[in-house]
């Protein structure tokens, strides 16, 4: 919610068409609909089954609809959206999908549109090994590659998207007081 309020302060023309990619159960859509009550809002996820809880949740909302789609193939015409959101999604994709998603978002954004996404910067991938078969994988398919600010900046520039600013939601600084520093790390 804070992230969305912060982003809204950077958007000068209020969006009238918004897509939340990887919408899941619609938590962000709930916040978006309160912030932009007159906007047409689309929730997008990979399968009808995934969209069912959100469809049920917003069944009486006439300006909210749902579509099956992916980051590599968004179900919208070129230049059709004012705002695309994608939070808590990109870090669960494979590198090819991650990199190609930026050109697809650019395709559907109107001139002057905004892309609001969240990614964990400089987080190290974690791998586990199955004791039965020896397969190596990431838990919950989370962070299978590192993402840096430079990576994001390069992808945005390459795809004709401008960086408005970066927002860090968590305080990752170390308190100067030793007791607070120990308490923060536990």
HULINRA-V968157 format. One record per residue. PHI is phi in whole degrees, 0 to 359 (none if undefined). BURIAL is + if it has 9 or more other ideal C-beta (glycine too) atoms within 8 Angstrom, else -. Layout:
phi->PHI burial->BURIAL
phi->PHI burial->BURIAL
//
This chain:
phi->none burial->-
phi->297 burial->-
phi->300 burial->+
phi->292 burial->+
phi->296 burial->+
phi->299 burial->+
phi->298 burial->+
phi->301 burial->-
phi->293 burial->-
phi->266 burial->+
phi->266 burial->+
phi->275 burial->-
phi->260 burial->-
phi->297 burial->-
phi->290 burial->+
phi->250 burial->-
phi->223 burial->+
phi->228 burial->+
phi->236 burial->+
phi->256 burial->+
phi->273 burial->+
phi->75 burial->+
phi->291 burial->+
phi->54 burial->+
phi->277 burial->-
phi->95 burial->+
phi->301 burial->-
phi->290 burial->+
phi->301 burial->+
phi->302 burial->+
phi->293 burial->+
phi->298 burial->+
phi->294 burial->+
phi->284 burial->-
phi->283 burial->+
phi->233 burial->+
phi->296 burial->-
phi->263 burial->-
phi->279 burial->+
phi->278 burial->-
phi->239 burial->+
phi->244 burial->+
phi->261 burial->+
phi->234 burial->+
phi->209 burial->+
phi->289 burial->-
phi->209 burial->-
phi->306 burial->-
phi->299 burial->-
phi->292 burial->-
phi->280 burial->+
phi->306 burial->-
phi->300 burial->+
phi->292 burial->+
phi->300 burial->+
phi->295 burial->-
phi->300 burial->+
phi->249 burial->+
phi->299 burial->-
phi->263 burial->-
phi->270 burial->-
phi->284 burial->-
phi->258 burial->+
phi->240 burial->+
phi->228 burial->-
phi->230 burial->+
phi->220 burial->-
phi->278 burial->+
phi->186 burial->+
phi->223 burial->-
phi->297 burial->+
phi->269 burial->-
phi->212 burial->-
phi->280 burial->+
phi->277 burial->-
phi->220 burial->+
phi->290 burial->-
phi->303 burial->-
phi->52 burial->-
phi->246 burial->-
phi->238 burial->+
phi->275 burial->+
phi->215 burial->+
phi->240 burial->+
phi->247 burial->+
phi->206 burial->+
phi->244 burial->+
phi->58 burial->-
phi->233 burial->+
phi->303 burial->+
phi->288 burial->+
phi->258 burial->-
phi->259 burial->+
phi->278 burial->-
phi->305 burial->-
phi->299 burial->-
phi->296 burial->+
phi->304 burial->+
phi->290 burial->-
phi->286 burial->+
phi->297 burial->+
phi->293 burial->+
phi->289 burial->-
phi->290 burial->+
phi->297 burial->+
phi->300 burial->+
phi->300 burial->+
phi->273 burial->+
phi->284 burial->+
phi->289 burial->+
phi->301 burial->-
phi->86 burial->-
phi->286 burial->+
phi->233 burial->+
phi->243 burial->+
phi->245 burial->+
phi->227 burial->+
phi->238 burial->+
phi->215 burial->-
phi->278 burial->-
phi->276 burial->-
phi->55 burial->-
phi->272 burial->+
phi->278 burial->-
phi->298 burial->+
phi->245 burial->-
phi->242 burial->-
phi->234 burial->-
phi->239 burial->-
phi->290 burial->+
phi->291 burial->-
phi->280 burial->-
phi->251 burial->-
phi->83 burial->-
phi->293 burial->-
phi->254 burial->-
phi->206 burial->-
phi->259 burial->+
phi->296 burial->-
phi->60 burial->-
phi->48 burial->-
phi->253 burial->+
phi->51 burial->+
phi->266 burial->-
phi->205 burial->-
phi->278 burial->+
phi->236 burial->+
phi->242 burial->-
phi->301 burial->-
phi->297 burial->-
phi->300 burial->+
phi->295 burial->+
phi->302 burial->+
phi->296 burial->-
phi->295 burial->+
phi->297 burial->+
phi->298 burial->+
phi->302 burial->-
phi->256 burial->+
phi->71 burial->-
phi->252 burial->+
phi->262 burial->-
phi->273 burial->+
phi->282 burial->-
phi->184 burial->-
phi->256 burial->-
phi->235 burial->-
phi->250 burial->-
phi->277 burial->-
phi->253 burial->-
phi->278 burial->-
phi->260 burial->-
phi->285 burial->-
phi->261 burial->-
phi->299 burial->-
phi->287 burial->-
phi->284 burial->-
phi->304 burial->-
phi->296 burial->-
phi->296 burial->+
phi->294 burial->+
phi->293 burial->-
phi->297 burial->-
phi->292 burial->-
phi->275 burial->-
phi->258 burial->-
//
